[in-house]
Amino acid sequence: MNGKRTITVFGATGQQGGSLARAILEDRDSEFVVRAVTRRPDSDAARELERLGAQVVRADLDDEESLVAALEGTYGAYLVTNFWEDMDAAHEQAQAAALARAAGHVGVQHAVWSTLEDTRECIPLDDDRMPTLQGTYKVPHFDAKAEADQFFRDDGVPTTYLRTTFFWENLYGAFAPQRAEDGALEIVFPMGDKRLSGIGVDDIGRTAYALFKGGTDFIGATISIAGEHLPVADMAAAMTDALGREVRYRPLTPDAFRALGFPGADEAGNMFQFYADCEHRFVTARDVDAVRGLDPRLQDFATWLANHRDRFPKA
């Protein structure tokens, strides 16, 4: 490997891990090589990473021995879990704990752990503005990750805590605008006039890559990222311009959003309510200029839209 150090990337065929793997592989002068971890090494995405120069290995977050094997001999590791796979916070925490133990066991020198805020610091459990979910959480996919930060400290893993935010890719995925009766597209979020901090997935990977390149300067640091903070009405207006069709914002109350009844509606409703009710705290933690210092190609929403307009449905 010409003396290059290995970064083991979990979730390499997914959004976050895939963006980091691409960022490293696209840099011909990189000091790192990619070990891409996936449960399905025979998938098209895994084969594409292999074609680009990654070493593809199989591991499963529910099989700790496979995690140790995947991490053996690595310098750094990008560690990510996926709450939305089964929406079980206890399961996600068990996977995070296994990652921390495995990384500590093999002596990873720099881990970047994809995490989020503990929403209960802003909206305590006894605050009835929003329901408590899964027993002890307000927004389980936030709070469980925040609690899991301690696993990496306990296992002595030199870690950078990378706090992400709403992926703009959700706008053509899980939270895509819905077609109204008049044919327009509607973004239906319970955000009122508050700003939503968002980011393009590619920028998560580029930022994580910068953290690995920065090395020990970032050990122990919490890095909170976003590409832009925009009211949802402004996002809808930008989408109207970029897509050439009307996109409008129809705000709901958080209770009305939770009552929509789709799988995870209560979780998502609480998430959006947290973004809105705790807007100042969340936005202030994400200094876009500082993020751009790590990722000079950081996209604002308009730039991201221009790069992704073909992913949205045509009129």
C-alpha positions, -999 to 999 in steps of 0.1 A, spaced: 0 0 0 31 23 -4 32 31 33 -2 46 33 -24 43 64 -57 26 63 -91 42 72 -117 16 78 -151 30 68 -183 15 82 -215 20 62 -193 24 31 -221 15 8 -245 39 25 -247 77 25 -223 89 51 -197 62 49 -199 62 11 -193 99 9 -161 95 30 -149 66 10 -154 86 -22 -136 116 -8 -105 96 0 -106 75 -32 -109 106 -54 -78 122 -39 -50 107 -59 -24 121 -34 -41 108 -3 -20 95 25 -48 70 32 -63 39 17 -99 28 22 -111 -4 38 -148 -4 30 -170 -23 55 -203 -37 43 -227 -66 52 -230 -73 14 -196 -73 -3 -212 -87 -35 -235 -57 -39 -232 -33 -68 -222 -5 -45 -194 -26 -29 -181 -37 -63 -180 -1 -74 -159 9 -44 -136 -20 -51 -133 -8 -87 -123 26 -74 -96 11 -53 -111 3 -19 -105 -30 -1 -139 -43 6 -145 -65 37 -176 -80 53 -187 -72 88 -219 -69 107 -226 -45 136 -244 -73 154 -213 -96 152 -185 -81 173 -159 -106 162 -164 -94 126 -159 -58 137 -126 -67 154 -114 -85 122 -125 -55 100 -105 -31 122 -73 -51 126 -43 -31 115 -62 1 107 -50 36 116 -84 53 116 -121 43 115 -153 61 105 -180 47 128 -217 51 120 -249 33 130 -283 35 114 -312 40 137 -337 41 109 -331 5 100 -353 -8 128 -359 24 148 -348 7 180 -326 30 202 -314 1 224 -303 -19 194 -284 12 180 -267 17 213 -257 -20 214 -241 -16 180 -223 16 191 -210 -2 222 -197 -31 200 -179 -6 177 -163 11 207 -151 -21 222 -137 -34 189 -119 -1 182 -104 0 216 -94 -37 214 -74 -33 182 -59 1 191 -75 24 165 -55 56 166 -82 79 154 -120 72 153 -146 96 139 -179 87 154 -210 101 137 -232 113 165 -259 139 174 -269 162 203 -288 150 234 -321 167 229 -331 163 265 -306 191 274 -330 215 257 -363 196 262 -362 176 294 -381 143 298 -407 160 321 -414 187 294 -448 178 279 -442 199 247 -434 166 230 -440 129 240 -413 108 255 -404 79 232 -389 44 239 -391 51 276 -363 76 282 -358 97 251 -373 127 234 -357 121 200 -343 85 203 -320 87 172 -304 118 187 -303 109 223 -291 73 220 -262 84 199 -253 112 224 -253 87 252 -232 63 231 -204 90 230 -194 78 265 -187 43 252 -157 56 232 -143 75 262 -148 44 284 -129 22 259 -101 47 255 -107 52 218 -91 85 205 -123 99 190 -136 129 172 -173 134 177 -189 145 144 -224 159 149 -243 159 116 -277 173 108 -307 170 84 -295 155 51 -308 175 21 -309 142 3 -340 134 24 -358 159 2 -359 133 -26 -361 104 -2 -378 98 32 -391 134 35 -397 142 -2 -424 169 -10 -458 155 -16 -480 162 -46 -510 185 -37 -543 183 -55 -534 212 -78 -502 194 -89 -478 215 -69 -453 199 -45 -456 206 -8 -430 203 19 -450 193 50 -428 199 81 -437 211 116 -410 239 116 -431 271 116 -408 299 104 -377 285 122 -345 277 103 -336 241 94 -299 233 95 -291 210 65 -262 196 47 -254 176 16 -241 141 23 -209 146 2 -199 174 26 -201 150 55 -176 128 39 -153 157 29 -154 170 65 -147 136 80 -117 133 56 -104 167 68 -107 154 104 -86 124 96 -60 145 78 -59 168 108 -51 139 131 -45 145 167 -56 181 165 -92 168 165 -89 140 191 -116 146 217 -132 174 198 -169 177 190 -174 191 155 -209 201 146 -216 207 109 -242 222 85 -241 237 50 -267 264 55 -295 273 80 -327 282 61 -364 286 69 -383 259 52 -403 284 32 -370 297 17 -360 261 9 -393 257 -10 -387 289 -29 -352 278 -39 -366 244 -50 -393 262 -71 -365 281 -89 -342 251 -94 -368 226 -104 -390 249 -126 -422 239 -108 -441 251 -78 -428 238 -44 -445 253 -14 -442 249 23 -472 238 43 -463 239 80 -481 216 104 -481 216 142 -459 190 157 -489 171 170 -505 171 135 -472 158 120 -469 130 146 -505 120 138 -497 114 101 -491 78 112 -464 67 88 -437 45 104 -415 68 125 -439 97 124 -436 103 161 -398 101 160 -396 125 130 -422 148 145 -402 151 177 -370 157 156 -385 186 136 -400 201 168 -365 199 184 -350 217 154 -376 244 157 -379 248 195 -342 246 201 -332 265 169 -308 290 185 -288 263 203 -287 240 173 -278 266 147 -253 284 169 -234 251 173 -229 249 135 -207 277 123 -209 274 85 -177 294 80 -158 271 103 -172 240 85 -160 256 52 -126 258 67 -126 220 69 -144 215 36 -137 244 11 -162 228 -13 -191 230 13 -224 234 -6 -251 258 3 -286 248 -4 -288 264 -39 -255 248 -49 -267 214 -36 -300 218 -56 -281 226 -88 -261 194 -83 -291 172 -75 -320 186 -95 -321 155 -116 -330 134 -86 -363 151 -81 -395 140 -100 -403 158 -132 -435 178 -136 
